[in-house]
Amino acid sequence: MKYNFSGIITQFSIGEGSFEIKPFGSGHINDTYRVKSPVNGRDYLLQKINDYVFKDVNGLMNNMLYVTNHLKQKIYKAGGDPDKEVLTLIPCNNGLYYCRDEHGGYWRMTTFLHNTKSYDLVTAGNQAYQGGVAFGRFQYLLCDMGAEMLVDTIPNFLNIEFRLWELSQAIENNAADRLSTVSAELDFLLSRADSMKDILQWGRAGILPLRITHNDTKFNNILLDEQDNIQCVIDLDTVMPGYVAYDFGDAIRSIISTAAEDEVNLEAIQLNIHLFEEFTKGYLSQTISFLSEQELKSLIKGVLLLPYMQAVRFLTDYLNGDTYYKTQFAGHNLQRTLAQMQLLKMLELNKEKLTTIIEREWFGSYNSRAASKQPVAFHGVQTQRL
């Protein structure tokens, strides 16, 4: 579809003129464009919000506004530069932070952050450490903001009970007539279903506090500066109430495997323990001041849960006939399922080792903080290893 960019852009408070507009990035959900303004010499990112995925656009944008304002205030008080370290939403002429085009589509705009970069893959220890600092710092800065202020932008997004219910429906319907071919995979996943509900049940029991979490902690959702130090956490669409173990587990899922998410050679799927250690070190350096002991214990459960949940979702889509995820070949979702199952097997085999690393880095961060008699640095930011 061709968009009337002129009509869209004039709804935002950035002046008038002839704007240069080009597609930007490789996101799978929202359409993104870089806008260069001849009026003020500034660049912006214009995004079409996918209202099929995010049905409550007003709630989504209120979430973003609450969170970015809170982050900016905290970073400013800490002596940082909130305009560089936090996304800045551009208001529309009507006072809202989103507008609609002539077809009813929803659009938003943010300032463009120059001299930054992101990586799809983590290949070095320092990158993993910076990722841990970034997402740990993000949680720290928001730990004093009530989760009740935010809406669920995607209800039940990381609710494993809901994902298992979806799988049960896919089994019952057998829409693509594939059920007879996946009995081993179903046995593997269903045998672990009860243990994978621990985080959710601990939360319901009040053992784990509900916090504001990012919920999509892939490494490419971090912008780094030219020296590869963290600058800004981006892609805030899924920021909503959750448990810290979800963010930790999803980040680890994206960095610890030595192979791709859909790797055909399952033996190639091993664990990069060094990257796990570095991410954990960075993450706990920022969260030591507010995480409870039970939240610490939940981190390893998040590490196991996220690849399990992804396997459940891939297998569900396979049984449904590949209606949700884009596939590149027949059986692609099944191959993704097998790869995530293999990753989970490796994590289970190394659970004790990974738990020991978490505990060691926890006490290391605690002792460093106690020795300095200061809160762990979250900005400025001290991103060097403790």
Secondary structure in CASP SS format (residue, H / E / C, confidence):
PFRMAT SS
TARGET T0000
AUTHOR 0000-0000-0000
METHOD secondary structure of the structure
MODEL  1
M C 1.00
K C 1.00
Y C 1.00
N C 1.00
F H 1.00
S H 1.00
G H 1.00
I H 1.00
I H 1.00
T C 1.00
Q C 1.00
F E 1.00
S C 1.00
I C 1.00
G C 1.00
E C 1.00
G C 1.00
S C 1.00
F C 1.00
E E 1.00
I E 1.00
K E 1.00
P E 1.00
F C 1.00
G C 1.00
S C 1.00
G C 1.00
H C 1.00
I C 1.00
N C 1.00
D E 1.00
T E 1.00
Y E 1.00
R E 1.00
V E 1.00
K E 1.00
S C 1.00
P C 1.00
V C 1.00
N C 1.00
G C 1.00
R C 1.00
D E 1.00
Y E 1.00
L E 1.00
L E 1.00
Q E 1.00
K E 1.00
I E 1.00
N C 1.00
D C 1.00
Y C 1.00
V C 1.00
F C 1.00
K C 1.00
D C 1.00
V H 1.00
N H 1.00
G H 1.00
L H 1.00
M H 1.00
N H 1.00
N H 1.00
M H 1.00
L H 1.00
Y H 1.00
V H 1.00
T H 1.00
N H 1.00
H H 1.00
L H 1.00
K H 1.00
Q H 1.00
K H 1.00
I H 1.00
Y H 1.00
K H 1.00
A C 1.00
G C 1.00
G C 1.00
D C 1.00
P H 1.00
D H 1.00
K H 1.00
E H 1.00
V C 1.00
L C 1.00
T C 1.00
L E 1.00
I C 1.00
P C 1.00
C E 1.00
N C 1.00
N C 1.00
G C 1.00
L C 1.00
Y C 1.00
Y C 1.00
C E 1.00
R E 1.00
D C 1.00
E C 1.00
H C 1.00
G C 1.00
G C 1.00
Y E 1.00
W E 1.00
R E 1.00
M E 1.00
T E 1.00
T E 1.00
F C 1.00
L C 1.00
H C 1.00
N C 1.00
T C 1.00
K E 1.00
S C 1.00
Y C 1.00
D C 1.00
L C 1.00
V C 1.00
T C 1.00
A C 1.00
G H 1.00
N H 1.00
Q H 1.00
A H 1.00
Y H 1.00
Q H 1.00
G H 1.00
G H 1.00
V H 1.00
A H 1.00
F H 1.00
G H 1.00
R H 1.00
F H 1.00
Q H 1.00
Y H 1.00
L H 1.00
L H 1.00
C C 1.00
D C 1.00
M C 1.00
G C 1.00
A H 1.00
E H 1.00
M H 1.00
L C 1.00
V C 1.00
D C 1.00
T C 1.00
I C 1.00
P C 1.00
N C 1.00
F C 1.00
L C 1.00
N C 1.00
I H 1.00
E H 1.00
F H 1.00
R H 1.00
L H 1.00
W H 1.00
E H 1.00
L H 1.00
S H 1.00
Q H 1.00
A H 1.00
I H 1.00
E H 1.00
N H 1.00
N C 1.00
A C 1.00
A C 1.00
D C 1.00
R C 1.00
L H 1.00
S H 1.00
T H 1.00
V C 1.00
S H 1.00
A H 1.00
E H 1.00
L H 1.00
D H 1.00
F H 1.00
L H 1.00
L H 1.00
S C 1.00
R C 1.00
A C 1.00
D C 1.00
S H 1.00
M H 1.00
K H 1.00
D H 1.00
I H 1.00
L H 1.00
Q H 1.00
W H 1.00
G H 1.00
R H 1.00
A C 1.00
G C 1.00
I C 1.00
L C 1.00
P C 1.00
L C 1.00
R E 1.00
I E 1.00
T E 1.00
H C 1.00
N C 1.00
D C 1.00
T C 1.00
K C 1.00
F H 1.00
N H 1.00
N H 1.00
I E 1.00
L E 1.00
L E 1.00
D C 1.00
E C 1.00
Q C 1.00
D C 1.00
N C 1.00
I E 1.00
Q E 1.00
C E 1.00
V E 1.00
I C 1.00
D C 1.00
L C 1.00
D C 1.00
T C 1.00
V C 1.00
M E 1.00
P E 1.00
G E 1.00
Y C 1.00
V H 1.00
A H 1.00
Y H 1.00
D H 1.00
F H 1.00
G H 1.00
D H 1.00
A H 1.00
I H 1.00
R H 1.00
S H 1.00
I H 1.00
I C 1.00
S E 1.00
T C 1.00
A C 1.00
A C 1.00
E C 1.00
D C 1.00
E C 1.00
V C 1.00
N C 1.00
L H 1.00
E H 1.00
A H 1.00
I C 1.00
Q C 1.00
L E 1.00
N C 1.00
I H 1.00
H H 1.00
L H 1.00
F H 1.00
E H 1.00
E H 1.00
F H 1.00
T H 1.00
K H 1.00
G H 1.00
Y H 1.00
L H 1.00
S H 1.00
Q H 1.00
T H 1.00
I C 1.00
S C 1.00
F C 1.00
L C 1.00
S C 1.00
E H 1.00
Q H 1.00
E H 1.00
L H 1.00
K H 1.00
S H 1.00
L H 1.00
I H 1.00
K H 1.00
G H 1.00
V H 1.00
L H 1.00
L H 1.00
L H 1.00
P H 1.00
Y H 1.00
M H 1.00
Q H 1.00
A H 1.00
V H 1.00
R H 1.00
F H 1.00
L H 1.00
T H 1.00
D H 1.00
Y H 1.00
L H 1.00
N H 1.00
G C 1.00
D C 1.00
T C 1.00
Y C 1.00
Y C 1.00
K C 1.00
T C 1.00
Q C 1.00
F C 1.00
A C 1.00
G C 1.00
H H 1.00
N H 1.00
L H 1.00
Q H 1.00
R H 1.00
T H 1.00
L H 1.00
A H 1.00
Q H 1.00
M H 1.00
Q H 1.00
L H 1.00
L H 1.00
K H 1.00
M H 1.00
L H 1.00
E H 1.00
L H 1.00
N C 1.00
K H 1.00
E H 1.00
K H 1.00
L H 1.00
T H 1.00
T H 1.00
I H 1.00
I H 1.00
E H 1.00
R H 1.00
E H 1.00
W H 1.00
F H 1.00
G H 1.00
S H 1.00
Y H 1.00
N H 1.00
S H 1.00
R H 1.00
A H 1.00
A H 1.00
S H 1.00
K C 1.00
Q C 1.00
P C 1.00
V C 1.00
A C 1.00
F C 1.00
H C 1.00
G C 1.00
V C 1.00
Q C 1.00
T C 1.00
Q C 1.00
R C 1.00
L C 1.00
END
